Amino acid sequence: MKQNILAMGLMLLIGQAWAAPETYVIDGNHTLPRFSYSHFGYSTQLSRFDKTSGIIILDKAAKEGSANVTIDTTSVNTGYALFNEHIQKEDFFDTTKFPTATFISSKFNFDGDKVKSINGLLTIKGISKDVTLTVTSFMCMPHPMAKKEACGVNATTVVKRSDFNMSKHVPYVSDEITIDIPVEAIKK
């Protein structure tokens, strides 16, 4: 009887050690959030941010996680220097007052062992809105170069510019913006 209780206690401790949350640091070289929008109906324009940082905490056994991501809005890259300056002005990102945008998760939603969506608060220009990121791919494995565990995630959501006080040129330039976030993060 004592051996059974001791064995169960050891199994519980081993299970708790296995279920420990793991912290991943976002790799800014491979995490370049993009946004796209309709330009007068002629084309879909695509731009990105070149500087992103943050932490992801993942407990695979408990099927829980958290993310805290910061995007440097001054690193916006439209492919055209003059437009980069224009989009940082007050009518759009207003990077003088708001040099960062953030996403702070409230819940990771799993389907089996895979993250399927992430709920959280997106803050742009000091305005926070609840959003759901739909995860289109999710994978964790040993990184062949870093020699550490790494996770990769691709997620997407659609928001309205007008919700973040950025409605200049609506409806000619679409109010709806698709945000795609490719993330790579290395275990700390």
WOPETA-V86387 format. One line per field, one symbol per residue. psi: psi as a letter, one per 40 degrees, with the letter a starting at -180 (. if undefined). Layout:
# WOPETA-V86387
psi=???
This chain:
# WOPETA-V86387
psi=ddddddddddddddddddehihhhhhheeegghiiiihgeedihihiihehiiahhhhgddefiiihhhhhheeehheehddddddeeiddbdfeddgeiiihhidhhhihbehhdihiahhhhfehhihihhhhdihhhihhddefiiiihhhiiihihddefffehehedhidhhhhhhhhhhhh.
